[in-house]
Structures are given as C-alpha cells and as structure tokens.
Amino acid sequence: MKKLAIALMSLSLVFVAACGSSSNTKNGGATNSPAPAAEGATSTEALPTEATAEPVKLRIYAQYADDDTKLPYDYAVAELKKEMPNVELELEIQAQDDGQKLKTYAATGNLPDIFQAGLDIINTFKKSGNILELDKYVDELGFRDKMYPSTMNTLVTDDGHTYAFPYAGNEFALLFYNKELFEQNNVALPTTYDELMQAVNTFNAAGITPMSLFAKEKWITVALYDMFATRNDASGIVKLDKGEASASDAAYKEAAEKLVELVKAGLLPKGATNLNYDQAAALFHQGKAAMFLNGQWEIAESTKQLGDKVGWMYFPGKDAANYEASKYAFSGGGGPAGYAVNPDTKDPELTAKVAAFISLKYAEYKYTERGNPLVATKVDKAIVTEYPPMMQQLSDDIGKITSTTAFAWGMSDAKFKAAIEDATQSLMTGAYSADDFVQDVNKAIPQAK
C-alpha cells in the first residue's frame, strides 16, 4: 500500500506538470513561453489563434504552377494546419489569364475567400467593393512590424490603405540564356541591338528559336517592350502610366520600332501570342530556344532544368556606350500585391488572419528553402538552400541597380494598363507598326498627375 501511494502521488505530479505545460505553451503564458527572438529580428512564427474553434473551410485562389509556387504554398498550408487545425483551405489554381477569371468571379458574386491580387486587381476591386480593406488587421496582427523598410511599397497603396498581405519584395524581369547554345553557335552575348540582330539571324539559320516568350500573357509583352524603353528613359512604362510622357516621344517610339524590326527578323517563335508559360518554357528548358524572358522567379526552375547551362544577361543597348550607361536600369519592380480577402467572407477577422499567416509562411519558405532573398517580410530562420549562381548574381547586383520600373500588374491606371498590354502583345505579331502602337497607347495615357 505504501508503494502504491507513492506511485499515485508521482503520477499526480506528472499529470499536473503536463497540464501546466500544455496550457502555457499553447496560449503564450509565462511558463514555457518561447524564447525571445534575437535583437533586430522579427519572428514569422504563428499568429495568435483561439484555443478552440469550429471547423472552417475557406476557398483560396492562388498560383500553383511550378516548384517556385507549389512548394511555398504547400509549406504555408502545412504550417497553417499546425497552427489552425480547424481551418481547411480549398485551393483553386490561378488561371494564366491576366486576372480575367478572377474578375469574372467578382462580377458574378463568386469570389474565393482569399485570392492573390496585384495592383491592377486591387484598383479594380476597390471601385467595385470586391476587396477588403485590411488596415486594422495589419495593426492587430503586427504585420507592419514584420515588413522590411525597403518593401513597405508592397504593403500600402497610393491611398494609404492595405488591401493585400505581401510576400514578394521588389522583383525584376530577366533575360535568361542557354550558355551551351550560344557557345555551340559561336554567338557572343549581345550588348547592342546590332549584336542582338546578328544573334537572331544566326540562331534562326541553325533552326533554333532565338527567344521564347509566353506572349499569350500580356504582362510579359509589356516587360519586353519596357526593356527596350528603359535603354533611353530609365522610367520606362512608369512615366507613361503617370501621364508624364507620350508614346510618340523618341524613347518610346524607338523602343516599339526596334521591337517590330526584331520580331519581323524572327526573334520569337511562330504563334508566340498563343503560347502560355508551360509551352514557352518547354522550348527553353529543352534546348530549343536560346533565350527566355521571365521574372527572376524563373531562376529556380531554369536552374533545375538546365543546371549550369543557364544564365541571365544584361539587356542590350543601342550602342556600347548606351549599354554601359543603362546596364543597371532594370525592368520590373514592386508594388502592393499579395493575398487579399473577399469582403463577403463569413468571418473577415479569421480570413484576414489566415491570409496574413499564409503570406508570412510563403515568404519564409522562399527565403529559407528556395534561395530567394527578394521577399517582403523579415525571416528569422536560417537559410537552408544557398542561392543558385543566377540568384547570387542578382543579389550582388541589387546594390548597383540604378532604377526600376514596374510590371504590368503594378500599373496605377487601369485604362492605360489595358492599352499598353494590348498594344505590346500586338507588337509581337510583326503585323502591327510602331505608328499603330503610338496611336493606340496615346489614346489611353492619363492626364499628368
């Protein structure tokens, strides 16, 4: 009996200790609470949740096309399951259609609870009341403190409000190239337009597509045009979007003229405006195209497919002097974007918390596991995967970049965005002149702001 009493007393002590540990760990009590983060670091650990909650299913509309979008999303969802086990996300994969399907959902009252949104979607949905203003949740969740000072432009729009929780920092358009194809065909990396034309002619003669482009998506055609425009005016399409320049100005008309000339010479694959990402990327990854234009997020996939055969080049200039002068005038940039919330979601507070959590974890995975330093929010976890060579090159160049522009989804004027997208896509056909481009774009340029 004495031994039994001692055993029961010991069991009781274990039970009490276990209960105390469980309650304090889950609810952030003083006992057994997590150690504070290192000074200067902002934790991306879980946002606070309720101790008990009813099962909730939320629809989410998000990119899920390749490892650079699938793996971060899967990681974020797995982390969400640990933190909010009552929440189930029902994924609908974002269509490669420049937001048309999402706009249709909004028009028919069928918006998902959470959806990825760039500035064009934000501005459109603000007017129609199809996006939730997130200011109070930014404050309540301490999200602002998790941002880098240099990426605050991705959190707040021109009206001073937040409509999406960002995960991506400032991003860039890059011209990728297959080193092996260039070497095999004795083609030097072009630094001028004349050298680019020579490369186009050489690759075509060898039966190789000079540059693959998924021109079915109009944002990438805007990016290609912007690369030419920034050789003469570092502001590129941004100055047009703000009504501070005309498409008939030399910098912008010459960009269209040079692009038409190269397209007619066979720069792009036939039917480029009908190619989506998967089709265009396959040409490059399979060694059938010498160059490929995409954002820097392509680094991971092209490295996976081509290994050390792939690199990215500085965009050619009008001449050698122009090449050097505009070398670090990059196309692309950043702006408000990320995970947005449907204002008609059943529980806005919970949905906003989930959207913020997914954003933080998405960035965390890209930073630690994908070798991508271009994220919007601070990460206090160690890098698992070192930067691939092309990302290291970009990381080394970030401090040298003299200017950035914007992607099409970062345009502030919806009418201009639609016009420049249509006009640049038409330039890819070779049957649309620079004069046509100037006329159509100038009709949509807003009054100077």
WOBELBEL-V520228 format. One record per pair of residues at least 12 apart in sequence whose ideal C-beta (glycine too) atoms are under 7 Angstrom apart, sorted by the first residue. I is the first residue (numbers start at 1). J is the second residue. Records with the same first field share a line. If there is no record, write none. Layout:
I->J / J
This chain:
26->51
27->51
37->380
38->380
41->378 / 380
42->145 / 146 / 378 / 380
43->380
44->146 / 360 / 364 / 377 / 379 / 380
46->83 / 357
47->141 / 353 / 356 / 357
49->83 / 84
53->86
54->86
55->86
56->86 / 87 / 350
57->88 / 90
58->87 / 89 / 90 / 113 / 114 / 351 / 354
59->90 / 92 / 112 / 113
60->89 / 90 / 91 / 112 / 113 / 114
61->92 / 94 / 102 / 112 / 115 / 116
62->91 / 94 / 116
63->94 / 116
64->91 / 93
65->277
66->301
67->300 / 301 / 304
68->297 / 300 / 301 / 370
71->365 / 370
72->362 / 365 / 366 / 370
73->362
75->361 / 365
76->358 / 361 / 362 / 365
77->89
79->361
80->354 / 357 / 358
83->357
84->354
87->354
92->112
94->116
96->217 / 276 / 277
98->217 / 218 / 219
99->120 / 121
102->115 / 121
103->124
106->125 / 128 / 130
111->130 / 342
112->342
113->341 / 342 / 345 / 351
114->339 / 341 / 351 / 354 / 355
115->340
116->339
117->131 / 163 / 164 / 337 / 340
118->337 / 409 / 410
119->335 / 336 / 337 / 409 / 410 / 411 / 412
120->409 / 411 / 414 / 417
122->157 / 163 / 164 / 336
123->414
124->414
126->163
129->343
130->343
131->163 / 340 / 343
132->341 / 342 / 343 / 348
133->161 / 163
134->162 / 163 / 165 / 341 / 352
135->161 / 162
137->352 / 356
138->162
141->353 / 356
143->165 / 356
146->360 / 377 / 378
147->376 / 377
148->376 / 378
151->169 / 170 / 334 / 376
153->334 / 335
154->166 / 168 / 169 / 334 / 335 / 336 / 337 / 376
155->336
156->336
157->336
158->412
163->336 / 340
164->336 / 337 / 338 / 339 / 340
165->338 / 339 / 355 / 356 / 359
166->337 / 338 / 359 / 376
167->338 / 359 / 362 / 363 / 375 / 376 / 377
168->337 / 374 / 375 / 376
169->334 / 374 / 375 / 376
170->333 / 334 / 374 / 404
171->295 / 296 / 297 / 332 / 334 / 374
172->295 / 296 / 330 / 331 / 332
173->223 / 227 / 293 / 295 / 331 / 332
174->294 / 296 / 312
175->291 / 293 / 312 / 313 / 315
176->284 / 291 / 292 / 294 / 298 / 302 / 310 / 312
177->290 / 291 / 311 / 312 / 313
178->287 / 290 / 306 / 309 / 310
179->309 / 310 / 311
180->309
181->208 / 287 / 290
182->290
185->202 / 203 / 206
187->199 / 202
189->313
190->316
191->316 / 317 / 320 / 323
192->316 / 317 / 318 / 319 / 320 / 323
193->258 / 316 / 318
195->316
196->262 / 316
197->262 / 265
200->262 / 265 / 266 / 267
201->265
203->290
204->266
208->288 / 289 / 290
209->269 / 283 / 288 / 289
210->266 / 267 / 290 / 291
211->267 / 268 / 289 / 291 / 292 / 293
212->269 / 280 / 283 / 284 / 289 / 292
213->268 / 272 / 280 / 293 / 428
214->275 / 276 / 277 / 279 / 280
215->272 / 273 / 275 / 425 / 428
216->273 / 274 / 275 / 276
217->276 / 277
218->408 / 421 / 424 / 425
219->407 / 408 / 409 / 421
220->293
221->424 / 425 / 427 / 428
222->237 / 408 / 420 / 421 / 424
223->293 / 331 / 332 / 407
224->293
225->255 / 256 / 259 / 424 / 427
226->331 / 405
227->315 / 331
228->255 / 258 / 259
229->251 / 252 / 255
230->326 / 329 / 331 / 405
231->317 / 318 / 322 / 326
232->250 / 251 / 254
233->251
234->329 / 402 / 403
235->405
236->331 / 405
237->405 / 406 / 420
238->405 / 406
240->252 / 416 / 420 / 445
241->411 / 412 / 413 / 416
242->449
243->445 / 446 / 447 / 448 / 449
244->448
246->442 / 445
247->437 / 438 / 441 / 442 / 445
248->438 / 442
253->434 / 438
256->427 / 434 / 437 / 438
257->434
259->427
260->427 / 430 / 433 / 434
263->427 / 428 / 430
264->430
268->428
269->283
272->428
273->425 / 428 / 429
285->302 / 305 / 306
295->332
296->374 / 394
299->388 / 390 / 391
300->370
303->388 / 390
311->390
312->390
314->327
328->397 / 400 / 401 / 402
329->402 / 403
330->401 / 404
331->405
332->404 / 405 / 407
333->404 / 405 / 406 / 410
335->406 / 410
337->409
338->359
339->355 / 358 / 359
341->355
360->377
363->375 / 376 / 377 / 379
364->379 / 381
367->379
368->381 / 382 / 383 / 384
369->384 / 385
370->385
371->385 / 386 / 387 / 388 / 391
372->391
373->395
408->421
413->446
415->444
416->444 / 445 / 446
419->440 / 441 / 443 / 444
420->441
423->437 / 440 / 441
